[in-house]
Every structure is written in structure tokens, then in C-alpha cells.
Amino acid sequence: MMWRFSVSFRFPNLVISLIVFALQVAVLQGDKYEVTAIAASPDCQHLACGYVDGTIRIFSLITGEANIVFAGHRSAISCLVYDAEGMRLASGSHVSLLVVNYALTF
């Protein structure tokens, strides 16, 4: 069965809801900066969030914790995408910089 979720921003947190039942299933503790991009890992176990300050946090959707933080950009993240295996995360910023990070699972 394929689950469908919606993600909304309730600054500074992300609220994840299960669409079928309209249930709130998680609130991820956000940062002090605005979220500008999100991407779910292919296995739906992690959510990458890009922020206006150029950082990226990878949240575990099981624990709700963000144990991985990337800081390779100097401006707002405009796009995030995982590769098919979920091992690499490509990110782009508003100054046209492309960075590929290894998205280690935790």
C-alpha cells in the first residue's frame, strides 16, 4: 500500500499529515530559518529540508530527529533531489551552485 503525506510549514516546524485520514503524524522540530525546499528519500524513511540560510537538514521520519546537517551553500536552497538509491542528495541554491552530498542514513 502506498501512503500519501502532505507537508506544511508552521514556522519553525514542519507538520507531516497522512492525507487519507487527515491525521497529523509528525511535527519535525524546525530551525530558526524558513524552509525553502524539501525532498523525501526513495525509501520514505528520511526527509531532506533546505533552509533560507543555505543549510540542509536530513530528518528521520521514524524518530523525528535531524542528525545530519550540510552547510555547503551560501544562499537559500532552491531545490533538493535524491538519487534513485537514496545514497546521494543533490542540492541547488539561488546563486546557481550545485552540490552533491552523500546522504548517509542513521
C-alpha positions in Angstrom: 0.0 0.0 0.0 1.3 3.5 -0.9 0.9 6.1 1.8 0.4 9.8 0.8 1.5 12.5 3.1 1.3 16.3 3.0 3.9 18.6 4.5 3.0 22.0 5.7 5.2 24.7 7.3 4.1 26.0 10.7 7.2 28.2 11.4 9.6 27.0 12.7 8.3 23.4 12.4 7.3 21.1 9.6 3.9 19.3 10.0 3.5 16.0 8.3 0.0 14.7 7.8 -1.4 11.4 6.4 -3.7 12.5 3.6 -6.1 9.5 3.6 -7.2 10.0 7.2 -6.3 13.7 7.6 -4.2 12.8 10.6 -1.2 14.7 11.8 1.5 12.0 12.1 4.6 14.1 13.0 5.9 17.5 13.7 9.6 17.9 12.9 11.4 20.5 15.1 12.5 23.2 12.7 15.3 25.6 12.7 15.2 29.4 13.2 15.2 29.8 9.4 12.5 29.4 6.8 12.3 26.1 4.8 12.7 26.7 1.1 12.9 23.1 -0.3 12.1 19.6 0.7 12.7 16.1 -0.7 11.7 12.6 0.6 14.2 9.8 0.3 13.2 7.0 -2.1 12.6 4.6 0.8 10.4 7.3 2.5 12.5 7.0 5.7 14.1 10.4 5.6 13.1 14.0 4.7 15.7 16.5 3.5 14.9 20.1 4.2 16.7 23.1 2.7 16.7 26.4 4.5 16.9 30.0 3.5 20.4 30.3 5.2 21.8 27.6 2.9 21.8 24.7 5.3 20.2 21.3 4.7 18.9 19.0 7.5 18.0 15.4 7.0 15.3 14.2 9.3 14.5 10.7 10.2 10.7 10.2 9.7 10.9 7.4 12.3 12.4 9.3 15.1 11.7 12.9 14.0 15.3 13.9 14.7 17.7 15.7 12.3 21.1 14.0 12.8 22.7 15.1 9.6 23.3 18.8 8.6 25.0 20.0 5.4 26.3 23.6 5.1 27.7 23.8 1.6 25.7 26.7 0.3 25.9 30.5 1.0 22.3 31.3 -0.1 18.8 29.8 0.1 18.3 26.2 -1.1 16.1 26.2 -4.1 15.9 22.5 -5.0 16.7 19.1 -3.5 16.6 15.7 -5.1 17.8 12.2 -4.0 19.3 9.7 -6.5 17.3 6.5 -7.1 19.2 4.6 -4.4 18.9 7.3 -1.8 22.6 7.5 -1.3 23.3 11.0 -2.7 21.4 14.2 -2.3 21.8 16.9 -4.9 21.0 20.5 -3.9 20.9 23.8 -5.7 20.9 27.3 -4.3 19.7 30.7 -5.5 23.2 31.5 -6.8 23.2 28.6 -9.2 25.5 26.4 -7.1 25.0 22.6 -7.4 26.3 20.4 -4.5 26.1 16.6 -4.3 26.3 15.2 -0.8 26.4 11.6 0.4 23.1 11.1 2.3 24.2 8.7 4.9 21.3 7.0 6.8 21.1 7.0 10.5 
